[in-house]
């Protein structure tokens, strides 16, 4: 179990994680309103300056702060209408069924910030247009667009698709007319031409109502559907890296708490090992003899014991016999050559110090003799 200090540490960690989650929930909507592309912000990636430019130009833009289906089903908004959507982050190319039906009726949908492949084009480029120079800061290009109001030899930066009576316009950059480009009037005029082109084609720009999607950036009208408002926080978290990060932190916290408090079964006492005094004595003596290199002592002691064990196997009793009598009995009962045993008996009779390798070889030969005796069928009736 955890002690008192560890419990306090885990408690403080849990409180910190909970505070982070609550802070994220309550701060998310406010931060979302300041996200890039909004006409409410004067940040470099906002569109507040372009919004004011359109008003001074005599082409006022209205802010739409409701779900898209409210715009599509609004009977007071006449066709043609244009909706400008500036993505805070690059999105995939494509629109849903409701948006397609709305465009087919003769409306225009302009979406800035479409993810396209990065090409070898320079990141900073200037493009000559009828509205003046347009500055583009992206190397992303659409390589398959057929119509390109703005592009270069690397591909399309802005391209248009005609769907029914309406127009669908995409741009690879979300910063086409951001606040950072106030010194490039061509950028502002170019976007103004994109959102008013339907009305200008009909020489009736006043009839072409222009809306900028602020619902995308977290702004809500007071009469917006409550259902949409309730899902705003969770929808925001689900689209940002914060949500998966919070899930991972929560899982790690739960695992840490579980690991600190949970036991894997009942505690078990380790058994006390049984000490074999004889074995311990033999091992200690062997270590001393090895260190002292007393091979002659091993030859004498072990040799006598091995000879006694051989005499028992040959039914010669335990009283030690002379070497020649033992060799004769060995040859008679086993049929093995006499030299096989004579060399071993002679080595132990020398009582001279030998190398460790020779000693190990000598012991190995005795083991072979015992294995042969245990596997052979000696005439035990004699």
DRENDO-1510 file (C-alpha; in Angstrom, 1 decimal, always signed):
<recs>
REC; n; res; u; v; w
REC; 1; UNK; +0.0; +0.0; +0.0 .
REC; 2; UNK; +1.1; +3.6; -0.5 .
REC; 3; UNK; +2.3; +5.7; +2.4 .
REC; 4; UNK; +1.0; +9.1; +3.4 .
REC; 5; UNK; +3.3; +11.1; +1.3 .
REC; 6; UNK; +2.6; +9.1; -1.9 .
REC; 7; UNK; -1.1; +9.4; -1.3 .
REC; 8; UNK; -0.8; +13.2; -1.1 .
REC; 9; UNK; +1.3; +13.2; -4.2 .
REC; 10; UNK; -1.3; +11.2; -6.2 .
REC; 11; UNK; -4.1; +13.4; -4.8 .
REC; 12; UNK; -2.3; +16.6; -5.9 .
REC; 13; UNK; -1.8; +15.0; -9.4 .
REC; 14; UNK; -5.4; +14.1; -9.7 .
REC; 15; UNK; -6.5; +17.7; -8.7 .
REC; 16; UNK; -4.1; +19.1; -11.3 .
REC; 17; UNK; -5.4; +16.9; -14.1 .
REC; 18; UNK; -9.0; +17.8; -13.1 .
REC; 19; UNK; -8.2; +21.5; -13.1 .
REC; 20; UNK; -6.6; +21.2; -16.6 .
REC; 21; UNK; -9.7; +19.4; -17.9 .
REC; 22; UNK; -12.1; +22.0; -16.5 .
REC; 23; UNK; -9.9; +24.9; -17.8 .
REC; 24; UNK; -9.9; +23.4; -21.2 .
REC; 25; UNK; -13.7; +23.0; -21.2 .
REC; 26; UNK; -14.4; +26.6; -20.1 .
REC; 27; UNK; -11.6; +28.2; -22.1 .
REC; 28; UNK; -12.2; +26.4; -25.3 .
REC; 29; UNK; -15.2; +28.5; -26.6 .
REC; 30; UNK; -13.4; +31.8; -25.8 .
REC; 31; UNK; -10.2; +30.7; -27.5 .
REC; 32; UNK; -12.1; +29.4; -30.5 .
REC; 33; UNK; -13.6; +32.8; -31.2 .
REC; 34; UNK; -10.0; +34.1; -31.6 .
REC; 35; UNK; -9.0; +31.4; -34.0 .
REC; 36; UNK; -7.6; +32.2; -37.4 .
REC; 37; UNK; -9.9; +33.3; -40.2 .
REC; 38; UNK; -12.4; +35.1; -38.0 .
REC; 39; UNK; -13.5; +38.7; -38.9 .
REC; 40; UNK; -13.7; +39.4; -35.2 .
REC; 41; UNK; -10.0; +39.4; -34.7 .
REC; 42; UNK; -7.2; +41.8; -35.6 .
REC; 43; UNK; -4.5; +39.1; -35.3 .
REC; 44; UNK; -2.3; +38.6; -38.4 .
REC; 45; UNK; -4.3; +35.5; -39.4 .
REC; 46; UNK; -7.7; +37.1; -38.8 .
REC; 47; UNK; -9.9; +38.8; -41.4 .
REC; 48; UNK; -11.0; +41.9; -39.5 .
REC; 49; UNK; -9.2; +44.3; -41.9 .
REC; 50; UNK; -10.7; +42.6; -45.0 .
REC; 51; UNK; -14.2; +42.9; -43.4 .
REC; 52; UNK; -13.7; +46.6; -42.9 .
REC; 53; UNK; -12.3; +46.9; -46.4 .
REC; 54; UNK; -15.4; +45.4; -47.9 .
REC; 55; UNK; -17.6; +47.9; -46.0 .
REC; 56; UNK; -15.5; +50.8; -47.2 .
REC; 57; UNK; -15.7; +49.4; -50.7 .
REC; 58; UNK; -19.4; +49.6; -50.7 .
REC; 59; UNK; -19.9; +45.8; -50.6 .
REC; 60; UNK; -20.8; +45.0; -47.0 .
REC; 61; UNK; -20.4; +41.5; -45.7 .
REC; 62; UNK; -22.7; +40.0; -43.2 .
REC; 63; UNK; -21.6; +37.6; -40.5 .
REC; 64; UNK; -23.4; +34.2; -40.3 .
REC; 65; UNK; -23.5; +32.7; -36.8 .
REC; 66; UNK; -25.8; +29.8; -37.2 .
REC; 67; UNK; -25.5; +26.2; -38.6 .
REC; 68; UNK; -25.3; +26.0; -42.4 .
REC; 69; UNK; -28.8; +24.3; -42.7 .
REC; 70; UNK; -30.3; +27.5; -41.3 .
REC; 71; UNK; -28.7; +29.4; -44.2 .
REC; 72; UNK; -29.8; +26.9; -46.8 .
REC; 73; UNK; -33.4; +26.9; -45.5 .
REC; 74; UNK; -33.7; +30.6; -44.9 .
REC; 75; UNK; -36.5; +31.9; -47.1 .
REC; 76; UNK; -35.5; +35.5; -46.6 .
REC; 77; UNK; -32.1; +35.1; -48.2 .
REC; 78; UNK; -32.5; +35.3; -51.9 .
REC; 79; UNK; -30.5; +33.5; -54.5 .
REC; 80; UNK; -27.7; +34.2; -55.5 .
REC; 81; UNK; -26.0; +34.3; -52.2 .
REC; 82; UNK; -22.3; +33.8; -51.3 .
REC; 83; UNK; -20.9; +32.1; -48.2 .
REC; 84; UNK; -17.2; +32.6; -47.4 .
REC; 85; UNK; -15.7; +30.0; -45.2 .
REC; 86; UNK; -12.1; +30.5; -43.9 .
REC; 87; UNK; -10.8; +27.4; -42.3 .
REC; 88; UNK; -8.8; +27.7; -39.1 .
REC; 89; UNK; -6.9; +24.6; -40.2 .
REC; 90; UNK; -6.5; +23.0; -43.6 .
REC; 91; UNK; -9.4; +20.8; -44.4 .
REC; 92; UNK; -9.9; +18.0; -47.0 .
REC; 93; UNK; -11.4; +18.8; -50.4 .
REC; 94; UNK; -15.2; +18.3; -50.7 .
REC; 95; UNK; -18.6; +19.4; -49.5 .
REC; 96; UNK; -21.6; +17.6; -48.0 .
REC; 97; UNK; -24.9; +16.9; -49.8 .
REC; 98; UNK; -26.8; +19.9; -48.3 .
REC; 99; UNK; -24.0; +22.3; -49.4 .
REC; 100; UNK; -24.0; +20.8; -52.9 .
REC; 101; UNK; -27.8; +21.2; -53.2 .
REC; 102; UNK; -27.5; +24.8; -52.0 .
REC; 103; UNK; -24.8; +25.6; -54.6 .
REC; 104; UNK; -26.7; +23.9; -57.4 .
REC; 105; UNK; -29.6; +26.4; -56.9 .
REC; 106; UNK; -27.3; +29.3; -58.0 .
REC; 107; UNK; -25.4; +30.1; -54.8 .
REC; 108; UNK; -21.7; +30.4; -54.3 .
REC; 109; UNK; -19.5; +28.7; -51.7 .
REC; 110; UNK; -16.0; +30.0; -51.2 .
REC; 111; UNK; -13.7; +27.9; -49.0 .
REC; 112; UNK; -10.2; +29.0; -48.1 .
REC; 113; UNK; -7.7; +26.5; -46.6 .
REC; 114; UNK; -7.9; +23.2; -48.5 .
REC; 115; UNK; -5.2; +20.7; -48.0 .
REC; 116; UNK; -3.3; +19.9; -51.2 .
REC; 117; UNK; +0.1; +18.4; -51.8 .
REC; 118; UNK; +3.2; +20.5; -51.3 .
REC; 119; UNK; +5.0; +21.1; -54.6 .
REC; 120; UNK; +8.4; +22.5; -55.6 .
REC; 121; UNK; +6.9; +26.0; -55.9 .
REC; 122; UNK; +8.5; +28.7; -53.8 .
REC; 123; UNK; +6.8; +29.4; -50.6 .
REC; 124; UNK; +6.6; +33.1; -51.2 .
REC; 125; UNK; +5.2; +34.1; -54.6 .
REC; 126; UNK; +3.7; +37.2; -56.3 .
REC; 127; UNK; +1.1; +36.8; -59.0 .
REC; 128; UNK; -0.1; +39.5; -61.4 .
REC; 129; UNK; -3.9; +39.7; -61.7 .
REC; 130; UNK; -6.4; +42.3; -63.0 .
REC; 131; UNK; -6.8; +43.4; -59.4 .
REC; 132; UNK; -3.1; +43.9; -58.9 .
REC; 133; UNK; -0.3; +41.8; -57.3 .
REC; 134; UNK; -1.5; +39.0; -55.1 .
REC; 135; UNK; +1.0; +37.6; -52.6 .
REC; 136; UNK; +0.8; +33.9; -51.7 .
REC; 137; UNK; +2.6; +32.2; -48.9 .
REC; 138; UNK; +2.3; +28.5; -49.5 .
REC; 139; UNK; +3.8; +25.8; -51.7 .
REC; 140; UNK; +0.7; +23.8; -51.9 .
REC; 141; UNK; -1.0; +23.5; -55.3 .
REC; 142; UNK; -4.0; +21.7; -56.8 .
REC; 143; UNK; -2.6; +19.6; -59.6 .
REC; 144; UNK; -5.9; +18.5; -61.2 .
REC; 145; UNK; -8.1; +21.6; -61.3 .
REC; 146; UNK; -9.3; +22.6; -64.8 .
REC; 147; UNK; -10.2; +26.2; -64.0 .
REC; 148; UNK; -7.7; +28.3; -62.0 .
REC; 149; UNK; -8.5; +31.9; -61.2 .
REC; 150; UNK; -5.1; +32.0; -59.6 .
REC; 151; UNK; -2.2; +29.6; -60.2 .
REC; 152; UNK; +1.2; +29.1; -61.8 .
REC; 153; UNK; +3.1; +26.4; -63.6 .
REC; 154; UNK; +3.2; +24.3; -60.4 .
REC; 155; UNK; -0.6; +24.1; -60.2 .
REC; 156; UNK; -3.7; +25.9; -59.0 .
REC; 157; UNK; -3.8; +28.1; -55.9 .
REC; 158; UNK; -7.4; +29.1; -56.3 .
REC; 159; UNK; -9.7; +27.0; -58.5 .
REC; 160; UNK; -13.4; +27.0; -59.4 .
REC; 161; UNK; -16.0; +24.3; -60.0 .
REC; 162; UNK; -19.4; +25.0; -61.5 .
REC; 163; UNK; -22.2; +23.0; -59.9 .
REC; 164; UNK; -25.6; +23.5; -61.4 .
REC; 165; UNK; -26.2; +27.3; -61.5 .
REC; 166; UNK; -23.7; +28.0; -58.7 .
REC; 167; UNK; -20.0; +28.2; -58.2 .
REC; 168; UNK; -17.8; +26.3; -55.8 .
REC; 169; UNK; -14.4; +28.1; -55.2 .
REC; 170; UNK; -11.5; +26.6; -53.3 .
REC; 171; UNK; -8.1; +28.0; -52.2 .
REC; 172; UNK; -5.1; +26.2; -50.9 .
REC; 173; UNK; -4.2; +29.0; -48.4 .
REC; 174; UNK; -6.5; +30.2; -45.6 .
REC; 175; UNK; -4.6; +33.5; -45.5 .
REC; 176; UNK; -5.6; +34.8; -48.9 .
REC; 177; UNK; -6.8; +38.2; -47.5 .
REC; 178; UNK; -5.7; +37.9; -43.9 .
REC; 179; UNK; -4.8; +41.0; -41.8 .
REC; 180; UNK; -1.1; +40.3; -42.5 .
REC; 181; UNK; -1.7; +41.3; -46.1 .
REC; 182; UNK; -3.0; +44.8; -45.6 .
REC; 183; UNK; -0.1; +46.2; -47.6 .
REC; 184; UNK; -1.1; +44.1; -50.6 .
REC; 185; UNK; -4.4; +45.6; -51.8 .
REC; 186; UNK; -4.4; +43.1; -54.6 .
REC; 187; UNK; -5.1; +40.3; -52.2 .
REC; 188; UNK; -8.2; +42.1; -50.7 .
REC; 189; UNK; -9.5; +43.0; -54.2 .
REC; 190; UNK; -9.0; +39.5; -55.5 .
REC; 191; UNK; -11.0; +37.9; -52.6 .
REC; 192; UNK; -13.7; +40.6; -53.1 .
REC; 193; UNK; -13.9; +39.7; -56.8 .
REC; 194; UNK; -14.3; +36.0; -55.8 .
REC; 195; UNK; -17.2; +36.6; -53.5 .
REC; 196; UNK; -19.0; +39.1; -55.7 .
REC; 197; UNK; -18.4; +37.6; -59.2 .
REC; 198; UNK; -21.9; +36.1; -59.5 .
REC; 199; UNK; -23.6; +39.4; -58.8 .
REC; 200; UNK; -21.1; +41.3; -61.1 .
REC; 201; UNK; -21.8; +38.8; -63.9 .
REC; 202; UNK; -25.4; +39.8; -63.7 .
REC; 203; UNK; -24.5; +43.6; -63.2 .
REC; 204; UNK; -26.4; +43.4; -59.9 .
REC; 205; UNK; -23.9; +43.1; -57.2 .
REC; 206; UNK; -26.4; +44.5; -54.6 .
REC; 207; UNK; -28.6; +41.4; -55.1 .
REC; 208; UNK; -25.7; +39.1; -54.3 .
REC; 209; UNK; -25.7; +38.9; -50.5 .
REC; 210; UNK; -22.3; +37.9; -49.0 .
REC; 211; UNK; -22.0; +36.0; -45.8 .
REC; 212; UNK; -18.9; +35.0; -43.9 .
REC; 213; UNK; -19.2; +31.9; -41.7 .
REC; 214; UNK; -18.4; +32.8; -38.1 .
REC; 215; UNK; -20.3; +29.8; -36.8 .
REC; 216; UNK; -17.2; +27.9; -37.9 .
REC; 217; UNK; -15.1; +29.9; -35.4 .
REC; 218; UNK; -17.4; +29.4; -32.4 .
REC; 219; UNK; -19.7; +32.4; -32.6 .
REC; 220; UNK; -23.4; +31.7; -32.0 .
REC; 221; UNK; -26.5; +33.8; -32.4 .
REC; 222; UNK; -28.8; +33.9; -29.4 .
REC; 223; UNK; -31.5; +32.2; -31.4 .
REC; 224; UNK; -29.2; +29.4; -32.7 .
REC; 225; UNK; -30.6; +25.9; -32.0 .
REC; 226; UNK; -29.8; +24.8; -28.5 .
REC; 227; UNK; -28.8; +21.4; -29.8 .
REC; 228; UNK; -25.9; +22.9; -31.7 .
REC; 229; UNK; -24.8; +25.0; -28.7 .
REC; 230; UNK; -24.7; +22.0; -26.4 .
REC; 231; UNK; -22.4; +20.1; -28.7 .
REC; 232; UNK; -20.1; +23.0; -29.2 .
REC; 233; UNK; -17.6; +22.2; -26.4 .
REC; 234; UNK; -17.3; +18.5; -27.2 .
REC; 235; UNK; -17.2; +19.2; -30.9 .
REC; 236; UNK; -14.4; +21.6; -30.4 .
REC; 237; UNK; -12.4; +19.2; -28.2 .
REC; 238; UNK; -12.9; +16.4; -30.7 .
REC; 239; UNK; -11.3; +18.4; -33.5 .
REC; 240; UNK; -8.2; +19.6; -31.5 .
REC; 241; UNK; -5.2; +17.7; -30.2 .
REC; 242; UNK; -6.2; +18.5; -26.7 .
REC; 243; UNK; -8.9; +15.9; -26.5 .
REC; 244; UNK; -6.7; +12.8; -27.3 .
REC; 245; UNK; -4.0; +14.2; -25.0 .
REC; 246; UNK; -6.5; +14.5; -22.1 .
REC; 247; UNK; -7.6; +10.9; -22.7 .
REC; 248; UNK; -4.0; +9.7; -22.6 .
REC; 249; UNK; -3.3; +11.6; -19.4 .
REC; 250; UNK; -6.4; +10.3; -17.7 .
REC; 251; UNK; -5.5; +6.7; -18.7 .
REC; 252; UNK; -2.0; +7.1; -17.3 .
REC; 253; UNK; -3.4; +8.5; -14.1 .
REC; 254; UNK; -5.8; +5.6; -13.6 .
REC; 255; UNK; -3.0; +3.1; -14.3 .
REC; 256; UNK; -0.7; +4.8; -11.9 .
REC; 257; UNK; -3.3; +4.8; -9.1 .
REC; 258; UNK; -4.3; +1.2; -9.7 .
REC; 259; UNK; -0.6; +0.1; -9.7 .
REC; 260; UNK; +0.0; +1.9; -6.4 .
REC; 261; UNK; -3.0; +0.4; -4.6 .
REC; 262; UNK; -3.6; -3.0; -6.2 .
REC; 263; UNK; -1.9; -6.2; -5.1 .
REC; 264; UNK; -1.4; -9.1; -7.5 .
REC; 265; UNK; -2.7; -11.8; -5.2 .
REC; 266; UNK; -1.9; -12.4; -1.5 .
REC; 267; UNK; +1.6; -11.8; -0.3 .
REC; 268; UNK; +3.7; -15.0; -0.1 .
REC; 269; UNK; +6.6; -15.7; +2.3 .
REC; 270; UNK; +9.6; -17.0; +0.6 .
REC; 271; UNK; +10.6; -20.5; +2.0 .
REC; 272; UNK; +13.9; -20.7; +3.9 .
REC; 273; UNK; +16.4; -22.7; +1.9 .
REC; 274; UNK; +17.5; -26.0; +3.5 .
REC; 275; UNK; +21.2; -26.0; +3.9 .
REC; 276; UNK; +23.0; -29.3; +3.1 .
REC; 277; UNK; +25.9; -29.2; +5.5 .
REC; 278; UNK; +27.7; -32.1; +3.8 .
REC; 279; UNK; +27.4; -30.6; +0.4 .
REC; 280; UNK; +28.4; -27.2; +1.6 .
REC; 281; UNK; +31.5; -28.8; +3.3 .
REC; 282; UNK; +32.4; -30.6; +0.1 .
REC; 283; UNK; +32.1; -27.5; -2.0 .
REC; 284; UNK; +34.1; -25.5; +0.4 .
REC; 285; UNK; +36.9; -28.1; +0.6 .
REC; 286; UNK; +36.9; -28.4; -3.2 .
REC; 287; UNK; +37.4; -24.6; -3.5 .
REC; 288; UNK; +40.3; -24.7; -1.1 .
REC; 289; UNK; +42.0; -27.6; -2.9 .
REC; 290; UNK; +41.5; -25.9; -6.2 .
REC; 291; UNK; +43.0; -22.7; -5.0 .
REC; 292; UNK; +45.9; -24.5; -3.4 .
REC; 293; UNK; +46.4; -26.6; -6.6 .
REC; 294; UNK; +46.5; -29.8; -4.4 .
REC; 295; UNK; +45.8; -32.2; -7.2 .
REC; 296; UNK; +47.9; -35.0; -5.6 .
REC; 297; UNK; +45.6; -35.0; -2.6 .
REC; 298; UNK; +42.6; -35.3; -4.9 .
REC; 299; UNK; +44.2; -38.2; -6.7 .
REC; 300; UNK; +44.9; -40.1; -3.5 .
REC; 301; UNK; +41.6; -39.6; -1.7 .
REC; 302; UNK; +39.3; -39.8; -4.8 .
REC; 303; UNK; +41.4; -42.6; -6.3 .
REC; 304; UNK; +41.0; -44.8; -3.2 .
REC; 305; UNK; +37.2; -44.3; -3.2 .
REC; 306; UNK; +36.9; -45.0; -6.9 .
REC; 307; UNK; +38.9; -48.2; -6.5 .
REC; 308; UNK; +36.6; -49.4; -3.6 .
REC; 309; UNK; +33.5; -48.7; -5.8 .
REC; 310; UNK; +35.1; -50.6; -8.7 .
REC; 311; UNK; +35.9; -53.6; -6.4 .
REC; 312; UNK; +32.2; -53.7; -5.2 .
REC; 313; UNK; +31.0; -53.7; -8.8 .
REC; 314; UNK; +33.4; -56.6; -9.6 .
REC; 315; UNK; +32.3; -58.5; -6.4 .
REC; 316; UNK; +35.8; -58.2; -4.9 .
REC; 317; UNK; +34.8; -56.8; -1.5 .
REC; 318; UNK; +35.7; -53.5; +0.1 .
REC; 319; UNK; +39.2; -54.4; +1.3 .
REC; 320; UNK; +41.6; -52.6; -1.0 .
REC; 321; UNK; +43.5; -54.9; -3.4 .
REC; 322; UNK; +46.8; -54.4; -5.1 .
REC; 323; UNK; +46.6; -52.8; -8.5 .
REC; 324; UNK; +47.6; -55.9; -10.5 .
REC; 325; UNK; +44.9; -58.1; -8.9 .
REC; 326; UNK; +42.3; -55.4; -9.6 .
REC; 327; UNK; +43.4; -55.2; -13.3 .
REC; 328; UNK; +43.3; -59.0; -13.7 .
REC; 329; UNK; +39.7; -59.1; -12.3 .
REC; 330; UNK; +38.7; -56.2; -14.6 .
REC; 331; UNK; +40.0; -58.0; -17.7 .
REC; 332; UNK; +38.5; -61.3; -16.7 .
REC; 333; UNK; +35.0; -60.0; -15.9 .
REC; 334; UNK; +34.6; -57.3; -18.5 .
REC; 335; UNK; +36.8; -58.4; -21.3 .
REC; 336; UNK; +38.1; -54.8; -21.6 .
REC; 337; UNK; +41.8; -54.1; -22.2 .
REC; 338; UNK; +44.0; -53.9; -19.1 .
REC; 339; UNK; +45.6; -50.7; -20.2 .
REC; 340; UNK; +42.3; -48.9; -19.8 .
REC; 341; UNK; +42.5; -49.3; -16.0 .
REC; 342; UNK; +46.3; -49.5; -15.5 .
REC; 343; UNK; +46.9; -45.9; -16.7 .
REC; 344; UNK; +44.4; -44.6; -14.1 .
REC; 345; UNK; +45.8; -46.6; -11.2 .
REC; 346; UNK; +49.3; -45.6; -12.1 .
REC; 347; UNK; +48.4; -41.9; -12.1 .
REC; 348; UNK; +47.0; -42.0; -8.6 .
REC; 349; UNK; +49.9; -44.0; -7.3 .
REC; 350; UNK; +52.4; -41.4; -8.5 .
REC; 351; UNK; +51.2; -38.9; -5.9 .
REC; 352; UNK; +52.5; -36.1; -8.0 .
REC; 353; UNK; +51.0; -32.7; -8.8 .
REC; 354; UNK; +49.3; -32.6; -12.2 .
REC; 355; UNK; +47.5; -29.9; -14.2 .
REC; 356; UNK; +43.9; -29.3; -13.8 .
REC; 357; UNK; +43.1; -30.5; -17.3 .
REC; 358; UNK; +44.8; -33.8; -16.6 .
REC; 359; UNK; +42.9; -34.1; -13.4 .
REC; 360; UNK; +39.6; -33.5; -15.1 .
REC; 361; UNK; +40.5; -36.1; -17.8 .
REC; 362; UNK; +41.3; -38.6; -15.1 .
REC; 363; UNK; +38.0; -38.1; -13.4 .
REC; 364; UNK; +36.2; -38.4; -16.7 .
REC; 365; UNK; +37.7; -41.8; -17.3 .
REC; 366; UNK; +36.5; -43.1; -14.0 .
REC; 367; UNK; +33.0; -41.9; -14.9 .
REC; 368; UNK; +33.2; -43.8; -18.2 .
REC; 369; UNK; +34.2; -47.0; -16.3 .
REC; 370; UNK; +31.2; -46.7; -13.9 .
REC; 371; UNK; +28.8; -46.0; -16.8 .
REC; 372; UNK; +30.1; -49.1; -18.6 .
REC; 373; UNK; +29.7; -51.3; -15.5 .
REC; 374; UNK; +26.2; -50.0; -14.9 .
REC; 375; UNK; +25.1; -50.8; -18.5 .
REC; 376; UNK; +26.9; -54.2; -18.8 .
REC; 377; UNK; +25.6; -57.6; -17.7 .
REC; 378; UNK; +28.3; -59.1; -15.5 .
REC; 379; UNK; +27.9; -62.7; -14.3 .
REC; 380; UNK; +26.7; -62.0; -10.8 .
REC; 381; UNK; +26.3; -65.7; -9.9 .
REC; 382; UNK; +30.0; -66.2; -9.5 .
</recs>
